[in-house]
Amino acid sequence: MVPGADILSTAKSSIIALDSIVERIDLSAAFPQTQRLEVELGSGDGTFLVKYAERHPERNFIGVERLLGRIRKMDRKVQRAALTNVRGVRIESAYFLEYLLRPHSALAVHVYFPDPWPKQKHRRHRLVNERFPELVRQALVEQGKIFFRTDDESYFKQMLAIFGAAPGFREIRTPDELMDLATDFETEFQQQGVGTLRVGFELME
């Protein structure tokens, strides 16, 4: 059995069962085909990831989600769509990047509507902090990209400041294709008249 790459529950499940949380996931064992990889951190119920993966069968995708109920919803959507290029991992996003994802394996990382921790005393819990660019740098291939979305203006400013100051990253525009695909949270916010703030960064080193 390959550590970290056993598929949970049934052969149809898209959720990767982690036999070890200190060994890198064997991507060749997790997917039926070796293809370029994209990762979504905090994938929720998989609304965005499943739609995006349907458009790109030539790529593999991992959705990382801490909450069991949400990742189970994602798994059901993956199974209904009969996708073989999507896998889910239930774990904290930063831990996944640092310890489980093979270094320099991701073409892109997507971070959409992470918990804003709006109270000042709780902001240390935010995913996007001063250390986060280094974890992203470790995850991405050369010229890999990270895309952000949030409805929280203060968090958006923090994203801009942190990655704007991070060596080797340059700000880029979010492609139209990504803008056309809403997440589950984004759809709810749009119905309430709440706008989306978007930014992307490319690793130039």
Contacts in CASP RR format, 6 or more apart in sequence:
PFRMAT RR
TARGET T0000
AUTHOR 0000-0000-0000
METHOD contacts of the structure
MODEL  1
MVPGADILSTAKSSIIALDSIVERIDLSAAFPQTQRLEVELGSGDGTFLV
KYAERHPERNFIGVERLLGRIRKMDRKVQRAALTNVRGVRIESAYFLEYL
LRPHSALAVHVYFPDPWPKQKHRRHRLVNERFPELVRQALVEQGKIFFRT
DDESYFKQMLAIFGAAPGFREIRTPDELMDLATDFETEFQQQGVGTLRVG
FELME
1 19 0 8 1.000
2 26 0 8 1.000
2 29 0 8 1.000
3 19 0 8 1.000
3 20 0 8 1.000
3 23 0 8 1.000
3 26 0 8 1.000
4 16 0 8 1.000
4 17 0 8 1.000
4 18 0 8 1.000
4 19 0 8 1.000
4 20 0 8 1.000
4 23 0 8 1.000
4 25 0 8 1.000
4 26 0 8 1.000
4 100 0 8 1.000
5 16 0 8 1.000
5 19 0 8 1.000
5 25 0 8 1.000
5 26 0 8 1.000
5 27 0 8 1.000
5 29 0 8 1.000
5 30 0 8 1.000
6 16 0 8 1.000
6 17 0 8 1.000
6 19 0 8 1.000
7 13 0 8 1.000
7 14 0 8 1.000
7 15 0 8 1.000
7 16 0 8 1.000
7 17 0 8 1.000
7 30 0 8 1.000
8 15 0 8 1.000
8 16 0 8 1.000
8 17 0 8 1.000
9 15 0 8 1.000
9 17 0 8 1.000
12 79 0 8 1.000
13 75 0 8 1.000
13 79 0 8 1.000
14 74 0 8 1.000
14 75 0 8 1.000
14 78 0 8 1.000
14 79 0 8 1.000
14 83 0 8 1.000
14 86 0 8 1.000
14 87 0 8 1.000
14 88 0 8 1.000
15 71 0 8 1.000
15 72 0 8 1.000
15 75 0 8 1.000
15 87 0 8 1.000
15 88 0 8 1.000
15 89 0 8 1.000
15 90 0 8 1.000
16 25 0 8 1.000
16 30 0 8 1.000
16 62 0 8 1.000
16 87 0 8 1.000
16 88 0 8 1.000
16 89 0 8 1.000
18 25 0 8 1.000
18 89 0 8 1.000
18 91 0 8 1.000
18 100 0 8 1.000
21 91 0 8 1.000
21 95 0 8 1.000
21 99 0 8 1.000
21 100 0 8 1.000
22 99 0 8 1.000
23 100 0 8 1.000
24 99 0 8 1.000
24 100 0 8 1.000
24 101 0 8 1.000
24 102 0 8 1.000
25 89 0 8 1.000
25 100 0 8 1.000
25 101 0 8 1.000
25 102 0 8 1.000
27 34 0 8 1.000
27 37 0 8 1.000
27 60 0 8 1.000
27 102 0 8 1.000
27 105 0 8 1.000
28 34 0 8 1.000
30 62 0 8 1.000
30 87 0 8 1.000
31 60 0 8 1.000
31 84 0 8 1.000
31 85 0 8 1.000
31 87 0 8 1.000
32 84 0 8 1.000
33 60 0 8 1.000
33 84 0 8 1.000
33 85 0 8 1.000
35 58 0 8 1.000
35 59 0 8 1.000
35 60 0 8 1.000
35 85 0 8 1.000
36 58 0 8 1.000
36 59 0 8 1.000
36 60 0 8 1.000
36 107 0 8 1.000
37 59 0 8 1.000
37 60 0 8 1.000
37 61 0 8 1.000
37 62 0 8 1.000
37 105 0 8 1.000
37 106 0 8 1.000
37 107 0 8 1.000
38 52 0 8 1.000
38 59 0 8 1.000
38 60 0 8 1.000
38 61 0 8 1.000
38 62 0 8 1.000
38 106 0 8 1.000
38 107 0 8 1.000
38 108 0 8 1.000
38 109 0 8 1.000
38 110 0 8 1.000
39 61 0 8 1.000
39 62 0 8 1.000
39 63 0 8 1.000
39 64 0 8 1.000
39 96 0 8 1.000
39 101 0 8 1.000
39 106 0 8 1.000
39 108 0 8 1.000
39 109 0 8 1.000
39 110 0 8 1.000
39 139 0 8 1.000
40 46 0 8 1.000
40 48 0 8 1.000
40 49 0 8 1.000
40 61 0 8 1.000
40 62 0 8 1.000
40 63 0 8 1.000
40 64 0 8 1.000
40 109 0 8 1.000
40 110 0 8 1.000
40 111 0 8 1.000
40 112 0 8 1.000
41 63 0 8 1.000
41 64 0 8 1.000
41 93 0 8 1.000
41 96 0 8 1.000
41 97 0 8 1.000
41 109 0 8 1.000
41 110 0 8 1.000
41 111 0 8 1.000
41 114 0 8 1.000
41 127 0 8 1.000
42 63 0 8 1.000
42 64 0 8 1.000
42 65 0 8 1.000
42 66 0 8 1.000
42 93 0 8 1.000
42 111 0 8 1.000
42 112 0 8 1.000
42 114 0 8 1.000
43 49 0 8 1.000
43 63 0 8 1.000
43 64 0 8 1.000
43 65 0 8 1.000
43 70 0 8 1.000
43 71 0 8 1.000
43 74 0 8 1.000
43 88 0 8 1.000
44 65 0 8 1.000
44 67 0 8 1.000
44 70 0 8 1.000
44 71 0 8 1.000
44 73 0 8 1.000
44 74 0 8 1.000
44 183 0 8 1.000
44 184 0 8 1.000
44 185 0 8 1.000
45 70 0 8 1.000
45 73 0 8 1.000
45 74 0 8 1.000
45 77 0 8 1.000
45 184 0 8 1.000
46 63 0 8 1.000
46 70 0 8 1.000
46 73 0 8 1.000
46 74 0 8 1.000
46 77 0 8 1.000
46 78 0 8 1.000
46 183 0 8 1.000
46 184 0 8 1.000
47 77 0 8 1.000
47 182 0 8 1.000
47 183 0 8 1.000
47 184 0 8 1.000
47 187 0 8 1.000
48 110 0 8 1.000
48 112 0 8 1.000
48 181 0 8 1.000
48 182 0 8 1.000
48 183 0 8 1.000
48 184 0 8 1.000
48 186 0 8 1.000
49 61 0 8 1.000
49 63 0 8 1.000
49 74 0 8 1.000
49 86 0 8 1.000
50 74 0 8 1.000
50 77 0 8 1.000
50 78 0 8 1.000
50 81 0 8 1.000
50 83 0 8 1.000
50 86 0 8 1.000
51 181 0 8 1.000
52 61 0 8 1.000
52 178 0 8 1.000
52 181 0 8 1.000
53 59 0 8 1.000
53 61 0 8 1.000
53 78 0 8 1.000
53 81 0 8 1.000
53 83 0 8 1.000
53 85 0 8 1.000
53 86 0 8 1.000
54 81 0 8 1.000
54 83 0 8 1.000
55 177 0 8 1.000
56 85 0 8 1.000
57 85 0 8 1.000
59 85 0 8 1.000
59 107 0 8 1.000
60 85 0 8 1.000
60 86 0 8 1.000
60 87 0 8 1.000
61 85 0 8 1.000
61 86 0 8 1.000
61 87 0 8 1.000
62 86 0 8 1.000
62 87 0 8 1.000
62 88 0 8 1.000
62 89 0 8 1.000
62 101 0 8 1.000
63 71 0 8 1.000
63 74 0 8 1.000
63 86 0 8 1.000
63 87 0 8 1.000
63 88 0 8 1.000
63 89 0 8 1.000
64 88 0 8 1.000
64 89 0 8 1.000
64 91 0 8 1.000
64 93 0 8 1.000
64 96 0 8 1.000
65 71 0 8 1.000
65 74 0 8 1.000
65 88 0 8 1.000
65 89 0 8 1.000
65 90 0 8 1.000
66 90 0 8 1.000
66 91 0 8 1.000
66 92 0 8 1.000
66 93 0 8 1.000
67 90 0 8 1.000
68 90 0 8 1.000
71 88 0 8 1.000
71 90 0 8 1.000
74 88 0 8 1.000
75 88 0 8 1.000
78 86 0 8 1.000
89 96 0 8 1.000
89 100 0 8 1.000
91 100 0 8 1.000
93 111 0 8 1.000
93 114 0 8 1.000
93 127 0 8 1.000
94 127 0 8 1.000
94 132 0 8 1.000
94 135 0 8 1.000
97 109 0 8 1.000
97 135 0 8 1.000
97 136 0 8 1.000
97 138 0 8 1.000
97 139 0 8 1.000
98 135 0 8 1.000
98 138 0 8 1.000
101 139 0 8 1.000
103 138 0 8 1.000
103 139 0 8 1.000
104 138 0 8 1.000
104 139 0 8 1.000
104 140 0 8 1.000
104 141 0 8 1.000
104 142 0 8 1.000
105 139 0 8 1.000
105 141 0 8 1.000
106 139 0 8 1.000
106 140 0 8 1.000
106 141 0 8 1.000
106 144 0 8 1.000
107 140 0 8 1.000
107 141 0 8 1.000
107 144 0 8 1.000
107 145 0 8 1.000
108 140 0 8 1.000
108 144 0 8 1.000
108 145 0 8 1.000
108 146 0 8 1.000
108 147 0 8 1.000
109 136 0 8 1.000
109 139 0 8 1.000
109 140 0 8 1.000
109 145 0 8 1.000
109 146 0 8 1.000
109 147 0 8 1.000
110 146 0 8 1.000
110 147 0 8 1.000
110 178 0 8 1.000
111 127 0 8 1.000
111 128 0 8 1.000
111 146 0 8 1.000
111 147 0 8 1.000
111 148 0 8 1.000
111 149 0 8 1.000
112 147 0 8 1.000
112 148 0 8 1.000
112 149 0 8 1.000
112 150 0 8 1.000
112 183 0 8 1.000
112 185 0 8 1.000
112 186 0 8 1.000
113 149 0 8 1.000
113 150 0 8 1.000
113 151 0 8 1.000
113 183 0 8 1.000
113 185 0 8 1.000
113 186 0 8 1.000
113 189 0 8 1.000
114 126 0 8 1.000
114 127 0 8 1.000
114 128 0 8 1.000
114 150 0 8 1.000
114 155 0 8 1.000
115 125 0 8 1.000
115 126 0 8 1.000
115 127 0 8 1.000
116 126 0 8 1.000
116 150 0 8 1.000
116 151 0 8 1.000
116 152 0 8 1.000
116 154 0 8 1.000
116 155 0 8 1.000
117 123 0 8 1.000
117 124 0 8 1.000
117 125 0 8 1.000
117 126 0 8 1.000
118 152 0 8 1.000
118 154 0 8 1.000
126 155 0 8 1.000
126 158 0 8 1.000
128 148 0 8 1.000
128 155 0 8 1.000
128 158 0 8 1.000
128 159 0 8 1.000
128 162 0 8 1.000
129 162 0 8 1.000
130 162 0 8 1.000
132 162 0 8 1.000
133 162 0 8 1.000
133 163 0 8 1.000
133 166 0 8 1.000
133 169 0 8 1.000
134 166 0 8 1.000
136 146 0 8 1.000
136 203 0 8 1.000
137 166 0 8 1.000
137 168 0 8 1.000
137 203 0 8 1.000
137 205 0 8 1.000
140 146 0 8 1.000
140 203 0 8 1.000
142 203 0 8 1.000
142 205 0 8 1.000
143 202 0 8 1.000
143 203 0 8 1.000
143 204 0 8 1.000
144 202 0 8 1.000
144 203 0 8 1.000
145 172 0 8 1.000
145 200 0 8 1.000
145 201 0 8 1.000
145 202 0 8 1.000
145 203 0 8 1.000
146 163 0 8 1.000
146 200 0 8 1.000
146 201 0 8 1.000
146 203 0 8 1.000
147 174 0 8 1.000
147 178 0 8 1.000
147 198 0 8 1.000
147 199 0 8 1.000
147 200 0 8 1.000
148 156 0 8 1.000
148 159 0 8 1.000
148 198 0 8 1.000
148 199 0 8 1.000
148 200 0 8 1.000
149 183 0 8 1.000
149 186 0 8 1.000
149 196 0 8 1.000
149 197 0 8 1.000
149 198 0 8 1.000
150 156 0 8 1.000
150 159 0 8 1.000
150 196 0 8 1.000
150 197 0 8 1.000
151 185 0 8 1.000
151 189 0 8 1.000
151 194 0 8 1.000
151 195 0 8 1.000
151 196 0 8 1.000
151 197 0 8 1.000
152 197 0 8 1.000
153 197 0 8 1.000
156 197 0 8 1.000
156 199 0 8 1.000
159 199 0 8 1.000
160 171 0 8 1.000
160 199 0 8 1.000
163 169 0 8 1.000
163 171 0 8 1.000
163 199 0 8 1.000
163 200 0 8 1.000
163 201 0 8 1.000
164 171 0 8 1.000
164 201 0 8 1.000
166 201 0 8 1.000
167 205 0 8 1.000
168 203 0 8 1.000
168 204 0 8 1.000
168 205 0 8 1.000
169 201 0 8 1.000
169 202 0 8 1.000
169 203 0 8 1.000
169 204 0 8 1.000
170 201 0 8 1.000
170 202 0 8 1.000
170 204 0 8 1.000
171 199 0 8 1.000
171 200 0 8 1.000
171 201 0 8 1.000
172 200 0 8 1.000
172 201 0 8 1.000
172 202 0 8 1.000
173 200 0 8 1.000
174 198 0 8 1.000
174 199 0 8 1.000
174 200 0 8 1.000
179 198 0 8 1.000
182 190 0 8 1.000
186 196 0 8 1.000
189 195 0 8 1.000
189 196 0 8 1.000
190 196 0 8 1.000
END
